[in-house]
Amino acid sequence: MGGRLRNGSAMNSQGPQIRTIDIVKQGLARRYRAERRFRFYGFAAIVLSITALALLFISIIGNGYTAFWQTRILLDITFDAAELQRDTLASADYEALVRAALQEKFPEVQSRQERRLLNSMISTAAAFELRNMALGAPDIIGKTVPVWVFADDDIDMIVKGQFSRDVAEENRRVSDRQLAWLDRLTADGRVDTKFNLTFFRSGDSREPEQAGIWGAVMGSFYTLVITLLLSFPVGVAAAVYLEEFARKNRWTDLIEVNINNLAAVPSIVFGLLGLAVFLNFFGLPRSAPLVGGLVLTLMTLPTIIIASRSALKSVPPSIREAALGVGASKMQMVVHHVLPLALPGMLTGTIIGMARALGESAPLLMIGMVAFIVDIPKGIFDPATVLPVQIYLWADSPERAFVERTSAAIIVLLAFLLVMNATAVILRKKFERRW
């Protein structure tokens, strides 16, 4: 015989022996190297993703955390009775009181141009603050009261270090004279940064120091309430019918395919549908949370239906068989046994769908919720905007102070999304059952 297998070796008359174990070891070594490379690539991808996410958060927080503090200037305001009694307290010239307090602090400022520069260091919101003080406590009329008033947004940026003082005067928005007056006020302890409650309790404004997110938060709240009240019961009912009661035929197959396709449709398409149907056909009020909720309901329904059907499928058939075996009807089996066990998964899918709806802006832009809304909405029919649209509006503003407010609004939106997703995870962990 020309060759024989002996002790795991191959005999070859024209070459050295090649053992089978050597071939196996070479193959294992290649596989181990490939496995190590694959693990390295996976680890590098995770590190790259975490790094990109960290850079994103660092950028947002670095630009936005200063918006939670606002520069204020202490002025000794004299509520001159003669000045205020020329008209009613509600319509009196409170800006004159601010100008008089600044003139008293800087008596050397005489020219009209310098007085204009001096007065521009104080926000126009100061007049509204003084008006609210006079209306709330009329006994202060005739007295001199120290009041912390908002500084103008350019002064606020200088104090926070967002604008450099070292550049040439023609290249910055604050003049040398204003810097000198600001230094005098700072030396006298009349400049301070305080927590910016206005950002959380006011609506939008053309002036950055007066702009807040409360109007957008309430608009988002009303919109999401409408979305939840409509999408959850309709989505769960559709899922229960398709999974438990509907016959399997080509019509139900067509419905399932359409539901899956709708989940992948771009959100702006739902905005176009809302514009055509709810506004143009039904004549519902433009830029109202009611219309926004209806549009977001259409967008989130496929997600809720798919998640609810998956939750129903996860319930073991033995539960259904046991319920039917003890005499329960099919409706009783679904309502009393299957649905309670599937409800945690349904709630998780609903919360994820609502979180997606909270972060959407494209469909709401199509129905007019991009309008400039100053007043806080009181109901679902009032004009309103939502947080993502508010962020879009501020991002388009040229003032540097709106940049930090844009980032601060993003931080608030991310906090809401984090809470909603964490709630979904907690519900899933708390009520999830493993069969």
C-alpha positions, 0 to 999 in steps of 0.5 A: 500500500502506498500509504496508511493511516497510523496514530492520527498520521497520514503516510506520504511517500513523497513528503513528510507526514502531516498529522490530522491533529496539526491540521485541526490546531491550525484551523482552531488557531485561525478561528480563535484569531478571527474570534478575537478580531470580532470581539475587538471590533465589537468592543471598538464599536461600543467604545466609539458609540459611547464616545460619540454619545458622551461628546453629544451630551457634553456639548449640549450640557456645556452650552445649556447649563448656564441658561438655568441661571440669569444675571440680575442687577440690583436697583433702588427703585423709587415708586414715585406716586406722582409718576404712577398716578398719571395713569392707572397702575396697570398702564403706568410708565414703569420703564421711567422708574428704571431709567430714574434709578439708573440715572441716580446711580450714574449721575455723570451720564448726561448725553442722550447716546450714553443714557440710551446705552446705560438704559439698554443694560436692563431688560425690558422685563424689568418694567413688567416686574415693577408693574406686578410688584405695584399691582400686588402690593400698592402700599409700596407706592411712594417708597424706595425699594431695592429690586433685583431686575433682569439684565439685558441678554448681552450683559448676561452673556458677558457676566457668564463669560459667553462673550469675550471682553478682550476683543476689540470694541467694534467686534463685540455687542457690549461697548467699553462704557457699558463694561465700565458701568458693569464693573462699577455695579459688580464692585458695589455688589449689585450684579449677581446670577440667580436661578432662572425661574422664568425659564421654567414658568414663562412662555416664549418671548422675543427677548432671550432673558424673558423666554421660557419653556412652560408654554411648550411644556403645557402644549406637549402635555395637552398633546400627549394626553390626547394622544394617550387617550386615543392611541392606547385604547384603540391600539390595544383593542385592534391588537386584541381583535387581530390576535384573538378574534380575527380569522386568518385570511387575506384581509387580515394579512393585508391589514397586518402588512399595512400596520407594519408598513405604517410603522415605518412611514416618515412622520412628516407624512402623518403631518400632511395627512393631518393638514389635509383631513383635520384642518382642511376637511374638518376645519379644526383649529390650527396649532391646537393640541387637539389636532397635534394629538390626533396626528400623533395618535395616527403616528403611534398607533402602529407601534402600540398595535405591534407591541400589544400583539407581541405581548399577547403572543407571549402569553402561553396557550396553556393559559387560554386552554385552561380558561376555556377548560373551566367553562369561560367564554372566549371573551372572558378568557381574553379579558380576565386571563390573557389581557392582564398578563399581556398588559405590562408589555402593552404598557411598555410599548405604549410608553415607548410610543409616547416617548417617540411622540414627545420628540416629534416635530415634523408632523406638528410643523405641518399643522401650524404648531410652529407659530410664535406663541407667548401665552400659556395654553389653558386647554386643548383648543388654545394655540400652543407649541411643543418642546421639539418645535420650541427648540427648533424656533430658538435654534433659528434665532441669531442671539447667542443667549438663545443658543444656551436656551436651545441647549437647556430646552434639549436637556429638559426634553432629554430628561423627560425622554429618559424618565419615560424610557426608564419607566418602561424598563421598570414596568417591564422588570416589575411585571414581566413573567417568564414562562 
